Amino acid sequence: MGAAPFRLGWFGNLTTPEWRTGWSEDAIGWTDARYYVDMVRDMERAGFDFMMLEDSLMVSDIYAGTAELELKVGMYAPKLDPVPVVSMLAYATEHIGIVATASTTFYPPYLLARTFSTLDHVTRGRVGWNVVTSSEDRAAQNFGMNKLPAHDTRYEIAEEFVDVVTKLWDSWEEKAILADPVSGYYADHTKVSPIHHEGKYFKVRGPLNTPRSPQEKPVICQAGSSPRGRAFAAKNADMLLCIPNGLENMKEYRDDIRARAEEFGRNPDDIKIFFVVHPTIGKTDAEAQERHQQFKDDKQRNFEAQMVNFAATMELDFSVLDPDKPIPEDMTTNGHQGMFDGYKRDFGHQTVREFASGMRVASMELVGSPDTVAEQMDAAMEYVGGDGFMFLSQPTSREYTREITEGLCPALRRRGLIRKGFSHEHFRDNLRSF
């Protein structure tokens, strides 16, 4: 029978595109963001619901105590601040949602509320906020801290933060703006109110000095995988990105989030789960398998990339470990705990060298021609129950983007699996339209 239609998102890294081939000038010119304008236009035309812009706030020097490998690989640095780029991408498009990452640990609530309200206005209701608590002490040290608060404390701060910004977004009621030349009032002061928030972590008077935004508040995105993160997401998020390993874990994750949402009194259908994937596409299945094998054979590059990934996202220095032994069972992190626990659960039987050299950050392996991968995605969504996939490419390239938008997406559309157009003006309404 096949799955019901599902949604597509793109996990965008505002870092250097693929540069090792030497075939493109994008590796130098990407900082003017026209590269990403071309990308987001391709996404919108192909039927993507949104493009999400990831962020981090440091140059990691955790691995071996130096930034050498981070800057050699160029995975997390250098990068651009995603928030200003949102306006540029939205101006170049008409319908697709644009999600920017911003940290509850480092932004003041008033500044974030005002910034994203402004973005929602200038994008005509198409902006989303990817809520992160940050996971790197090196980032904390760029904001006057020695280290981050403990993992669960960061979520406690985030809970109050979201409460504050929501109050600020609601501080202007509907129809507060009159623009009435007869009465002489532009805005009705009885519909603009201070919030007078005094909590454990924040004290904010309000109101915002920006008017109520088109969506009332941006689409809220989250990536909680730890128990604390899942609870936070189920309570607050409109959409989640996640990387459970394999169909059984994907189904368990979605079912768990939906059950938690119901416990918070929410309609679980209002939360859309996006599973991170990185398909390998070829004109034929054989060509795709050959490309996939080339990726697996490039063990040193893959190993270095994962060492940078672990250092940046979990602040774990794997250089002190014997790469020919498994991850120590007692190794812990104050960073992305759910992700690290998943790695230990799914790959703990392998040596560090084995799993880091062969792994690709994805929920499931998708390899084949556009039609083959479309069938695989269809079957996965039917088993899991929904709601969509988020494509990740590190680094990005025009070639890979076009393989997805010009190859895979038409194959999905022929099967009626992705949208053919946008029926609503605002991002949240389109997200919930099926």
Buried (B, 14 or more C-beta within 10 A) or exposed (E): EEBBBBBBBBBBBBBBBBBEEEEBEBBEEBEEBEBBBBBBBBBBEBBBBBBBBBBBBBBBBBBBEEBEBBBEBBBBBEBBEBBEBBBBBBEBBEBBBBBBBBBBBBBEBBEBBBBBBBBBBBBBBBBBBBBBBBBBBBBBBEBEEEEBBEBBBBBBBBBBBBBBBBBBBBBBEEEBBBEEEEEEEEBBEEBBBEBEBEBEBBEBEBBBEBEBBBBBBBBBBBBBBBBBBBBBBBBBBBBBBBBBBEBEBBBEBBBBBBEBBEEEEBEBEEBBBBBBBBBBBBEEBEBBBEBBEEBEEEBEEBBBBBBBBBBBBBBBBBBEBEBEEBBEEEEBBBBBBBBBBBBBEBBEEBBBBBBBBBBBBBBBEBBBBBBBBBBBBBEBBBEBBBBBBBBBBBBBBBEBBBBBBEBBBBBBBEBEBBBEEBEEBBBBBBBBEE
